């Protein structure tokens, strides 16, 4: 599984960090998404999908 | 396709917590239907969870306030005027104007930054609860707790002196009250704006360690933009959480099994906060979007210029999304979530702050006052049915001193 993020779409809601802080963080400067782990494994795979679904701005894409 | 047409948005509730029954029936029938807006415009009423969520994130729809048709008339019969959003008031703007302004603030509301405020928010909550206890054995929870806690927090973050709340609190209530006429609402808005502009001048002369000063220091926004952004954050930061704390406490007191469960398992609090958000949906009129182009959605022909009323409370009770949706169940898996903070690029900027205020607020309230109960019959609790944000005007509560 691979996660990609698009900072230009991100609106800084923080839903991804709330869902899995081991995969995602937010930049100190403007709150946009910072990808900590592009290749999630184990229980984090499900959380990555959830973060993709919850992202209000469609800034997260998960591919198998 | 034959379309169901309603005239005006149903607003009558049968009880304090459920959306109007008429809307729930309509959702079962037609999650997307036609609705005549207050000015005669034939727009749309959307009540299904999936449909509301999808449309909130669709950039073919605009949030620009000047494009929207009014949902209802004000108390004196006036049609609410919807001028173009004033500079800085990004809630009523689309990209790229919205993007530019929101980006100036998102770094201030990250999950990490909000978590760092926990201890400080805990102190504010404890002090308010102490002050409430000093009242004896009964008090109005709204006045002593639900309103002051988020007001103190947002004032401190923005750099608005809390002791000057007389300059915006009453006017905020006037501005959000549908029973007022347009002139009264506009005058209230103007007074808050004047106060914010005055604050901007004071911050320029003597900057502090706060968001308004921070915005000014970047040199990016104009003074007017800073003032209006400040007003937006001030309103959004205290009215919303205050009403969730007030109405949420009322809901928990009226669902003793759920309250007992929360007291027995305090770890459920984060889930309970999400469930209260879903169950109560205090943005009770929902949100409006207006189509910028013609498009087809779920078999319906949406035309450029059509306004769509996206009814958040009814969407949050959609059985296609939530099992047994009309039950308050604090163990409900929160994944898949409510739309109470919205969806799309306008999703609530302060949601992580709101979550922490509610988590700490509800936990401390019921720890400190384990036998808290209503001091009046539930039917006598005054509801904010005619306010832009739903909740309780006051919540008389009592406890064993």
Interface residues (C-beta under 8 A of the other chain):
Chain A: X11 X12 X13 X14 X15 X17 X18 X21 X25 X26 X27 X28 X29 X30 X31 X32 X50 X53 X54 X56 X57 X58
Chain B: X56 X57 X99 X102 X103 X106 X107 X108 X109 X110 X111 X112 X114 X335 X336 X337 X341 X342 X343 X344 X345 X346 X347 X348 X349 X351 X352 X355
